[in-house]
Amino acid sequence: MIWAMLGESWRAMGANRLRTLLTMLGMVIGVGAVVLMMSIGQGAQYAIQQSISAMGSNLFILLSGSTSSGGVRSGSGGGYTLTIADADAIAELSGVQVAAPIHPGSAQIVYGPNNWNTSVIGTTPDYLVARSWPVVEGAGFTRSDVRSATRVALIGRTTAQNLFGDDDPVGKTIRIRQSPFVILGVLAVKGQGMDGRDQDDTIIIPITTAQRQVFGTQFPGSVRMMMVQSTTQDIMPAVEKSMTDLLRQRHRIREGMDNDFFLRNLTAAADSAAESTRIMSLLLGAIASISLLVGGIGIMNIMLVSVTERTREIGIRLAIGARERDILLQFLLEAIIISVVGCCIGVLVGIGGALLVNALSNTTVIISWMSIVIAFGVAAATGVFFGFYPARKAARLDPIESLRYQ
């Protein structure tokens, strides 16, 4: 019975091929737009998540306060109000995983005939723990290297390629501001950060070496910033309050006075960016879904025209014994076929469009089965919803009046 109706529906649509194709076009565009937009949105979410993962988890950044001289005020980090001892004290707080003081700068790095200007970060081994940044070749420096201000370094992949090409940099000696440094290890690839900077274009050295032999410092043991990692994300508000109270106490800041440091929750900022991207993805999908609505309206209009054109045919079927539900199912099947076939073509168009965007613009796209299933399900439901009214109208036609219809 169903197969006979499907065959009849296919023949009825084949009698008006151009009209059927134009009706399907609405569903093709709608489904293709949904798949394409969701793929782009999910690709953007993935890129943000990768940036967050590369940055590290549960992170705070502490910046020294500003200074004021002659009415001129520097920005955050302009003064030297934080010290290595502050980092050691923070590391003892409950809920703190590690606290790494940082003394950053930039320098021209020389190896043989090659040279490269890159960022140089003076810090402790805890920095690699906070950033979830493993050493993939060689080994990292130790706390003993920090205490002894040893001239050793870890090198990022970008800097290594520019200085050494395809050679293994481990064990080689480079010069940083005329001082020789032995490369102990190569850092894992991090890629681009959330600020667009290449995180692999860097060199990491012991903080004491950076202060005493490379960049110098106005006050011994002082740093401009430090990175703190909490054990879990849930306790980050409590850790933030504990750090603030501890630093105010250590810096002898009286009540009512402003802090001489700035504390930033990097995880909250990253989560906010991820949430914004998720909302953007949903918005893109919602906008694209409007095309499905337009396609559904097109199906309903064409089906209403088809009912009018085939009124006499419907009257003959009813007169020879067809039931109302048979007529209803007949026209409903036609609407579903148009919707499902258009949906299948639309899925292929959406996938092809996503791959084309990825190839032409190097934009990350993720084609998930979930987006395809959702688009397919919504398109099929749209065909049933908009096809039901014309089918119901056809099923309720009066046989006598239908036979008289010219």
N, C-alpha and C positions, 0 to 999 in steps of 0.2 A: 504493500500500500504506500509506504513512505517513499520507496524507490521509484514507484510510478509517479508520485507527486513531484519528486526531485527531477525526474526526467521531463515532466511537463513544464516545470518552472524553468528549466534550462532552455527548453525550446521556446518558451514565451519570451525570455530575455534575448535569445538569439534572433528573434524576429525584429528586434529593435536594438541592434548592436551598438550603434552610435550613442543612443540615449542611455543604454546600460553602462557603457564605458564612461560617459560624462558623469553619471550618477556615482559610479565607483570612484571617480577622481577625487570627490570630496573626502571619502574615507582614506584614500591613498595619501593625500596631502596631510590629513589630520593625524593619522598613525605615524607617518614618516616624520612629521614635526615633533610629535611626542617622543619618539625614540631618539631623534637627533638631539633635542633639547635636554632630555634626561641624561644622555651620554655625556654631553658637554658639562652639565651640572655636576654629575658624579665624578667626572675627571677633575674638575676644579676642587671638589671636596678631597679627592685623593691627593692632589698636589699640596693642599693646605695641611692635610694630615701628615704627609711626608716631611714637610717643613717643620711641623711641631715635633715630630719624632726625632728629626735631626738636631733640633735645638736642645732637646732633653726634656725630662718630665719633672713636674713639681718644683719649678725653679723660681727663686727670687733673685733680683739683682739689687745690690746696695751701691749707691753712688755717694761720693763725698759731697758735702754741702758747697754752696757758692761762697765767694769772697767779695768783699767790697773795699774799694780803695779810691779815695778822691771822688766819691759819688758814682763811680763806675762799678757795676756789679757783674760778676762772672756768672755763667750758668752752672747747672748741676755738674759736679765733678771738677769745678774750678779750683776748689781748695783741697787740702790734704787733711781731712778730718777723720779718716778711717785708717786703721793700722792692721798689721799682721796679727797683733795680739787680740784685736777685736774679732778677727776671723776665728782664732783659736778658742776664744770664749764662746762665740756663737755655736761652734761645733759641739760644745758640751751641753747645749740646751736639749731638752726632751723634744723628740720629734724631728730633730735635724739630722739628716744623713751625712752631709759633708758641707764644709764652708771653705771656698777657695778664694784667697785674695788674688787680685789681678793688677798687674802693672803693664799696660799696653803701650805700644808705639809702632813706628814703622822705620824700616832701615833698608839700605841697599845691601843685598846679599851677593857675595862673589864666590864663584867656584871656578878655578882655572880661568879660561877666557870668557866664561859666561857670567852674567850678573842679572839680578832681578830685584825689583823693589817690592816688598811685601810687608804685611803686618807681622809684628813680633810680639808675642804675648808672654810676659813673665808671670808665672803662676806656680802652683804646687801640683803634685800628682792628683789631688782631689778634684782638680778642674776636669780631668778626663772622666772621672766618675760622674760628676754632675752633668756633664754634656753627653754621657753615654757614648764616649768616643774611644774606641779601642785602637790599640797599636797593632797593625796587621803584619808588619815586617820589623824585625829587630825587637827592641824592648823599650819601655818607658824609663824616665829617670826616677829616682827615689827621693825620700826625705833626706837621706844622707847627702845627696847632690844639692838639695836646697840649703842645708846647713853649711855645706862647704863652698857654696857659690861656684859649683863646677861649671865649666864651659862645655855643656852638652846641649843637644837640641833634638826636638821631634819635628819632622817636616811634613807638611800637607802635600797631597798628591799633585795639585796644580803647580806649587812651587818646585817640587821635585822634578816634574817634567820639564819645566823651563830651565832648570839648572843642570840636570843630569840626563835629560832625554830618556832613553830606554835603559840606561845603566842603573845598577842597584846603588842607592845613595847611602845605605847603612855602612857605617865605619868611615865614610869620607869626611874630610875636613873642609868646612866652609869658613868664610870670614864675614862677621857682622860688625860693621864699623871698625874694621881693621883688627878685630879680636878673633882668634881662631876658635871654632866650635866643632866638636865631633858629633856627627849625626848618629843617634842611638837607634832611632826607629822611624817608620813611616806610618802616618795616621790613616785610618780608614776613610774612604770617600764620604763626605757629608753632602756635597752639592750646594745648591743655592739656598741661602737663608731667607727668612720672611722679609728681610729688608732688601733683598735682591743681590746681596753681596755673596761672592764666591767664598764659602767657608773653608775650602781646601787651599786657598791662597794664603797660607800662614805658616809661621814657625813658632813653636812653643819651647821656652827655655825656663830654667828655675828662676823664681822671682827674685831671689837674692842676687843672682848673676845679672839680671836685668837692671836692678837698682844700683849695684856697685860698679858694674863694668860696661854697661851698654847705654842706658838712658840717664842714670843718675836719679837722685831724688832730693828735694829740698829738706826733708826731714827723715832721718833714718827710720826704717820700718813702716813708713806711711804709704798708703795706696789710695788710688782714686776710686777703685770699685772692687767689689767682690761678688761672687756667685754662691748662692746658698740653695741647697736641695733638701726638701723635707722628705720624710719617709713615705708619706701617703698624701694624696690630694685632699682628703677629707679634713686633715688637721692643719691645712695651710693657714686659715685665719688665726688659729691659736698660736701657731709658730710665728706669724707676722707680729702679733701683739707681744710675744715673748722677746723677739729680737728688738722691737722698738723700746720696750721697757729696759732691756739690758743695756742698749747703747746709750740711752738717756742717762742711765745710772753711771756707766763708765765714763761718759763725757761730762758728767756733772752739770747736766742741763736742768735748771730749776723749773718747777711747774709754772706753766703759763708762757714759757719761752719756746720759740720754734726749734724744731730739730735741726741739727747741723749735718744731716744726711737725708738722702732720698731713698725710699724703699719702693720697689716696683714688683708686682706679681706678674711674671712673664707668662705663667700658665693661664691666668685669667684673660690676659690679652690674646693669647693664642686661641683659647676656647671661644672668645668673642668673635675672632676672625673666622673660625670654623663654623660657628652658628650662623654668621652672616652669609657664608657660602652655601650652607644648607638651605637657608631661606631663599637665596637666589635660585638654587636648583629647583625648589618647589615652585617658585614663581614662574620660572621658565616652563616647567611642565604644565602649570595651570594655564598659561597663555597659549601654549601649543594645544591644550585640550579644547580650547574654543573652536579650533578647526574641526574637531570631531563633532561638536554640536552642529556646526554649519553643515557638515556632511550628512548628519542624521536628518536635518530638516530637508536637505535635498532628496534623501531617500523617501521621506514621507510625501513630498510634493509629486515625485515621479510615480509613486505607487498610487496616489489618488488619481493621477491622470490615467494610469493603467486600468484602474477600476472603472473609470468612466468609459474608456474605450472598449472594455470587455464586458460591459453590462449585459448585452444580449447573450454572450457566451455563458455568463454566470446564470442568467435566467434559464437557459437550456439545461445546464447541469442540475439546477435545483428542480426543474420540471421532471427530469428522468430519475430522480431519487437521491441526488447528492444531499448530504446533511450540511447544516450550517457550519459545524466544526470542520468538515472537509474543505469547504470554501475558505474558512478562516486559516486553516493550516496551509492551504495552497499558496495564498498570497503572503502569509507570514514566512514561508520557506523562501519565496522569491526575495523578500527583504533581507533575510539572513544570508542567503547566498551572495547577494550584492555586497553586504557588509563584510562577510568573512573573506571573500576573494579580494576585495579592496584592501582589507586589513593585511592580508599576506603580502600583497604587492607593496603596501606602505611600510611594512617591517623591513623588506629588502631595500627599499628606497632610503629609509632612515639609517640602516646599517651602512649602506654605501655612502651616504652623506657624511656620517660620522668618520668613516675611514678617510674620506676625501679631506675633511677639515683637519684631521690629524696629519695627513701627508703634506698639505699645502702650508699650514700655519704652525706645525710642530706643537699644537695644543694637545694636552693630555685628554683623551676621551676614553671612557669606560663603558662598553656595551654590555650591560648586565641582562641576564635572562629575566630578572624580575621586571625590568622596565618593558621588555617585550611582552611578557605575560600580561602585565597591567594594561598596556596599550591594546593588546588583542582582546582581552576581556571587556574593556570599556567599549571598544568598537563593536563587538558582537552584541553587547547589551544595548548600545545605541541603535543598532539595526532592529533589534526586537522591539525596543520601546517606540521608535518612530514608525515601524512597520505595522504595529498592532492596530492602530486606529484605521488605516486604509483597509486592512484585512477584515476587521470587525464590520466596517461599513459594507464591504462586499458581501460578507456572510449574512447580513441582515436585509439585503435587497429583497423586494417582493418579486416572486417568480413571474407573475402575470405582468406587472409593470415593466420588469426587465425584458420580457419577450416583446413588448410593444415598443421598446426603446429603439430609435433609429440612429 
